[in-house]
Amino acid sequence: MSTRRKFIENITVSAIGLPLLSSSANLFASSTEKYDGPILKIAIMGLGSYGNRVAEAMLNCKKAKLVGVISGTPSKITKWQEKYGIPTKNCYNYDNFDAIKDNDDIDAVYVITPNGLHCEQAIRVAKAGKHVICEKPMGVNAKEGQRMVDACKAANVKLLIGYRMHYEPKTVHVIQMRKNGEFGQPKFFQGQSGFVIGDPTQWRLKKELSGGGAMMDIGIYSINGARYMLGEDPIWVTAQETKTDPVKFKEGIDETIQFQMGFPSGAVANCLSTYNMNNLDRFFMTGSKGWMEMKPSTGYGPIEGRTHKGELNQPHITHQTLQMDGMSELIFDGKQPIVPVDGEEGVKDMKIIDAVFLAAKTGDKVTINL
Ligand code: NAD
């Protein structure tokens, strides 16, 4: 089991002293309403740790269904075929998946491969005329993100980024409170995102596959969270990098970055992104009338948190189940989540990450225009 997965699951258990709600409990909770609308038929590309999690979660979806796979490992394909009842005609590898264009069984491809592969793979999917769902970070820089947006527009397909927190009930509730003005004018956000990464040989520590270190992988949650909690996009960034282990964290792989963001209203954010400290999964925000704190704030759940009005008690539902049903509604009915999950939203985060890297390298205050 990867260190990252262990970290997220440990938080889940220790935060409330209970194991995860089983997916069958979620099914029970959500299966009471009958659904006879369209079902988004999805192929997953990249059958690794997170791909497996998404596939499991989709068993409980009503509006989305796993129907195909794209993988370079034939033994994994066979296993998934058996587990999920996937027909051989819906199985592809990385060389032949452009042929998906002739497969009416598949509406969308969910790209869940290493970050450095997302851009070219997503563009190939778009050219095959299928909607693209792509994991975060959408690419390794804003230029790649923009290329993906442009390719999906040209092909007239949707591009959605796997921002599962935009569907998570406690997160959605706090964002709605902010929109209702219950915190008054948001003034300050603090985001802490990190864990101690294990195996030094994994792709997350190889620049060409990851695009960076902790910032690309986990720091992006604080960036995206600052934006949805404060309800604004930053106009400047400052950043400071600390590296204690240059052997494990080579050139271009950030170990720890502290960064600050300034917003048009005068609100500020102070964040920490790291691959070298555990138990960092916390959001705090204060405004002129109230505050919120979430810990854990972005793990697989249950999310825990409180505001000046009391504990957050919205139900835990597997994030990826909600996300995939929500993305189906978005594609078929144009129903938008409370905060966008489209390619443009992804490009904003990539532009901020580019700015954080530049600020950390130069020591300058970097202005950004989103
Ligand atoms: P993983 O290493 O477990 O899986 C990656 C998969 O890509 C593997 O099946 C691997 O075989 C395949 N792959 C294809 N080409 C490869 C290559 N050239 N090198 C290495 N692997 C290759 O990684 P993961 O944890 O599943 O992460 C995949 C993506 O999902 C990343 O972009 C990551 O940021 C994202 N992710 C998102 C979340 C979330 O909560 N939204 C959580 C974990 C991972």
Residues whose N, C-alpha, C, O or C-beta is under 5 A from the ligand:
A	BS01	NAD	G46 L47 G48 S49 Y50 G51 I112 T113 P114 N115 E135 K136 P137 G162 W203
